[in-house]
Every structure is written in structure tokens, then in C-alpha cells.
Amino acid sequence: MTDPPFDAFRYAHAHRTEIVWMSQNTNHLVPPEVVQEPLFAAIRERRYEGYPFGSGDPELRDLVLADLGFERDAGILIAAGGTEALYMLTRALLAPGDEVIASDPSYLIIHKFIELSGARTRNLEIYQEPYRLTPDRVQAAITDKTRMILLIDPLNPLGSGYPAEDVRAIAELAHDHHLILLNDVTYRDFAPAPTLAAKFAPEETLTVWSVSKNCGLAGLRLGGLAGRPELVKKVAKFNTNDLGVNILAQVAAMAALRTKSRWIDSVRTTTRANQARIREAVADVPGTFLPVYPSHASMFVIDVTGAKIAPEALQQELLLRHGVFIRAGNYLSPQFGQRFVRVSFSNSPEDIDCFVGAFAPAVAALTAGATPIAAPAAHP
Ligand SMILES: Cc1ncc(COP(=O)(O)O)c(C=O)c1O
């Protein structure tokens, strides 16, 4: 019997206590007591024995809408993560033959959902200045088949953020052409001055939100969408959570959102300091550079084309030899995935020490022509 191919995630999960996790833009900087006490209390109360209120705890709905700066009577859908909301909305609003204007690189899971609905993405290549969509290019890509624009702001994986005037111009295009504007704002809280598209095109915009990254709750799986009530209702027809989403996730999300104003600045300060330290480390390694700096999100990419190394080899070298888990670019870009790795930095400064200490030796080992460290024969 042959061994299964090496699976970096399986390995990293099995070794999670020894691994520096910089591969999924997760946030490890929210003070743990913020959610732990309310979670312990909910467990003691055995709230997990009953179903939650079907459409989501009313306080959670209010907290999310207030956090987005939306009116209390806006439509909101609570789902098991932004991912599920994205799936529902593509199912509900797209049909075979429709086109969605999107980018490459991008968060490709959304593209997969778009394609599952029978629609196709029109990927504008943005791996060049300014490393994001521009209103002119979006306008030029609109055809009579276009049904939606995908605006991920800040953008995973590059970390680019959209200036307010571009958000406005893209929102106006959506309005003028009667297109749905899918504004994914998962990383909004890491940006210095984020702008919501709903401000400029409230009728057309669906805002997809998540507490995975800003509140450090990725493992609990909670997110959703918000927008004009009639549009949200259309999406909600495809909601599989008739019995509500995980009650403990809702408890944790409410605790985090209630207190967010007290700790989010410190998360931002640390992520900024972390990315500056990574920049210094990258500057010392020939053949590598940061296309986008500073990042408006909790991640950016490091271009390694000049070092002539494969991103997958660097991922494996860093994981197996140095215990640092980052992500190769092929998961995020059909055209440019061979040029970069993605690194997230919403981690402790000690985690960043590990990355900074490992990056140069890992690149040097591969540039010298060494074969990447072999995957363990049987793993985990
Ligand atoms: C742009 C973007 N949208 C949505 C998600 C999914 O978030 P959630 O954990 O809420 O499903 C991610 C996760 O990485 C993301 O990068």
C-alpha cells in the first residue's frame, strides 16, 4: 500500500501546538478572556442542549448591524461563516450564463461557488500596480451578461485596500448597470480607513461579514450577509440553517462585538508592527519582494519569482523544517500562483520572530538547489 500524498493541513493540525499558524489569516491577538468567560458560562448553563433562536440571537443581529453602521431595520442573515453566506447568495442570485466581474488573484472559493451556480467569473488580472480592481477596468468589463461585481475589500490574498473614491465609483457602476455588488468585508477591521460600498449603492450591495478574522473566532464558524431586506430575503430562501447556527458561536460573537472597541486598536497596532518586521526580513532576501505594503488586511503576499523557487517547496520547507505554516499561491491565483506565498501576521510577536528567523534560511536552502525537505513517509 502506498502512503497518501503529503497534506500540509493534516500535518499542521496534527502538530498544531508546535506550529506557528500563518496560513489562514486567522487572528490570534484578541484577548482570550473576552470570549472564554461567556463561553464557559454558556457551557455551564448547558445552552448547547437546546436549539438557538432560528434567525439568530436578536442582540447578535443588532450588534452586527451596528458594527457595520447599518440601520437596525436592514436585512441580515446569520450563517455558519461568511463562506456559507457566499454560497447561499451565489445560489440565490446567479443563473447559468451570468457573468461576475472578479479578480485574479482572489479568494477563489467564491469563484468556485459562482461557477457551481452555472455562472462564470470574468477575472481581471490585478497582479500589477495598483494590485486591485479599478473603476475603469470594471466598467470596460461590463457586458450584457454581467450580473454581479465581486469587491473584496481589503483583498485576500494581496492585502490591497480600496480608496473611498474607487469604492464609490464601482458602487455607482453597479447602480447604473443594475448589478449586484458583492462587497466582502471580512478583513475590514484591519484597514486604517475602510469604506463600505453599501454607503453608495444601498439597493445593489450585499455586504458579506464574518467574525472569523476581526474577532478571532474562525473555528466557531459564524458570519453572514446584510443589505436591503428584499435582497436578503431572496438569499434567505436558500438558508439551510432553519434551526439556527451554533449557539456557542453566537455567544462568543456577541461577547467579542460588545467589547471590540476596547481591543481592536491593539490588534491593529500589533499587525502593523508585525508586517513591518516581515518587510525588513523580506528586504534582506534577494529575489523576494512585497507587492503590496502596507497591507490593509491581516495578510499579504511575498513574491518569490526572483529567487527561482516554487512556492509549494517554500511552504513545505518552512512547515517541516521550521514549524511555520504559510500558504503557497496556487490556491489563490490561476495565473500568478506560482509567483508568491501568502503570509498572515495577526499573530503574536513571538510567532513573527519564528517566521523572520526561518524565511532567509528556507529561501537560501531552496535557492542553493537543495531538494525541499521530504514529507514524512507516514503522517501526521
Ligand atoms: C475574502 C474572504 N471571504 C470570506 C472568508 C470566509 O470567512 P468565514 O470564516 O466567515 O467563512 C474568507 C476566509 O478566509 C475570506 O478570505
The ligand as a Tripos MOL2 file, in Angstrom:
@<TRIPOS>MOLECULE
LIG
   16    16     1     0     0
SMALL
NO_CHARGES

@<TRIPOS>ATOM
      1 C1        -12.3270   37.1890    1.4790 C.3       1 LIG1
      2 C2        -12.8890   36.1350    2.3770 C.ar      1 LIG1
      3 N1        -14.2040   35.9920    2.4650 N.ar      1 LIG1
      4 C3        -14.7570   35.0680    3.2710 C.ar      1 LIG1
      5 C4        -13.9690   34.2290    4.0170 C.ar      1 LIG1
      6 C5        -14.6200   33.1760    4.8550 C.3       1 LIG1
      7 O1        -14.8180   33.5560    6.1440 O.3       1 LIG1
      8 P1        -15.5870   32.6410    7.1820 P.3       1 LIG1
      9 O2        -14.5510   32.0720    8.0870 O.co2     1 LIG1
     10 O3        -16.5180   33.5900    7.8700 O.co2     1 LIG1
     11 O4        -16.3260   31.5710    6.4430 O.co2     1 LIG1
     12 C6        -12.5870   34.3300    3.9460 C.ar      1 LIG1
     13 C7        -11.7250   33.4120    4.7200 C.2       1 LIG1
     14 O5        -10.5450   33.3420    4.6020 O.2       1 LIG1
     15 C8        -12.0330   35.3090    3.1010 C.ar      1 LIG1
     16 O6        -10.7050   35.4490    2.9840 O.3       1 LIG1
@<TRIPOS>BOND
     1     1     2 1
     2     2     3 ar
     3     2    15 ar
     4     3     4 ar
     5     4     5 ar
     6     5     6 1
     7     5    12 ar
     8     6     7 1
     9     7     8 1
    10     8     9 2
    11     8    10 1
    12     8    11 1
    13    12    13 1
    14    12    15 ar
    15    13    14 2
    16    15    16 1
@<TRIPOS>SUBSTRUCTURE
     1 LIG1         1 GROUP 0 **** ****
